[in-house]
């Protein structure tokens, strides 16, 4: 018998309040990633003409679309292979659940025989965003600009206009800094902007204070102070990270840069539209259009009156260039692709690889609620445990040679898990693609103690990889040869980092939580004494993987640089009316999470384009 009849609610005060709760939750749900927040889909006509065509709406492409459409006389087409963000994208804590979803390209590296050996099929999983906002819609939201020396090194190699003093104004232009830790610094305006589209803040700490205090104390014992602004005067120390967040929710470049201009009549966004080829005029090497597949599978052409900007990311940008005949001559000819220009597209691949085989366990507990309670709080208050990313919101930046050096070579990412947190731990293990027989070793530690993954991350890798085509079919994912650990220098930096983490575990501050270091032992490494150099080298070959920061496959450089794909104005060498603007143009990877620098590249690219096409 149904005891919850509608007539019980008639004129009842309690029932009225309950209905108000239903209504408020329903409204909050509808407001979360509402499709009306984003530009509507535009269906182009075959052969339709635009002043500029931008391929990819990610961390750079969304910025460029916003800035170029400021000129109402220019008609802009933005092509995006994915669709609108989903509700899960709004929740900072859910970034892990966005991987291996429809919002993700779901790439895998080639099996190379000496890396990713602890992963399924000896292949590392590489997520990349296939959605408005690109990877800024599925990442961990972390906002780290890199080190000033990174950009000064670019400049020193002849990339004039890319020194730190030149690009700092572009970081500031994008930014709307809200982090109270930064605003308390008297000189924060030297480094930060307050009037940009991109909201930058820090996360609230929900139940992790004891772990954070232990880490900060331990770092202090090892010679590193707390740093409240790694995007300011110094990058070193134990850092409270900044993130692209707004009111407790994700602030992707789609939200920051496309939402405010969604109704501009001169900005057209074609979603679920896969660019397949850049079109060139005969032998003139002049780009005039883009061939792409629309959401219905129809092959269409869009024509440019000025230029095409490829902002498809470190994997997709070189793939599209090579499919269009721009790339290594021998490789393209082997696939029967007509060569437009012989350039080192796809080479110079760099990534921040991290070691996922180290755990801290603690004698530590905190109050835990059901996930539905946290989601209710998130919907109704914009503040709950789901508004944060746990200890990932903090990171030590260290130099493994000397703590007095001002240039880090390692960043330490962390993921925290409550005792026996099977659901969340399983998700991370699957996210990394770790084999089942190794994954169970993490669960054995977590059964009785809270744990953190303590993941040293290589900031300036010497190893290099490459992107290659599998075929001429644009639907075939490209080959990714990571090149991980192909340089002994990278292996040695990791060994020094593990030594540092071992010392950190033994500090007095960490002992307050009865901290223990656990080195995960893949079966193939059990032949070596635990913690020996041989064991650690074996473990590194099994359990290093991406931190989701691939760069540099369309390298920027001077015309005389045979490895350069674009010049310092981001124009593709040897052809006309074609530019690349995304993380792929970085000559060398920066020291830190790459999203902020990619947004900066978008800002600077927009100004370069305006200067080239606006005489006044």
Order of alpha helices (4+ residues) and beta strands (2+ residues): alpha-beta-alpha-beta-alpha-beta-beta-beta-alpha-alpha-beta-alpha-beta-alpha-beta-beta-beta-beta-beta-beta-beta-beta-beta-alpha-beta-alpha-beta-beta-beta-alpha-beta-beta-alpha-alpha-beta-beta-beta-alpha-alpha-beta-alpha-beta-beta-alpha
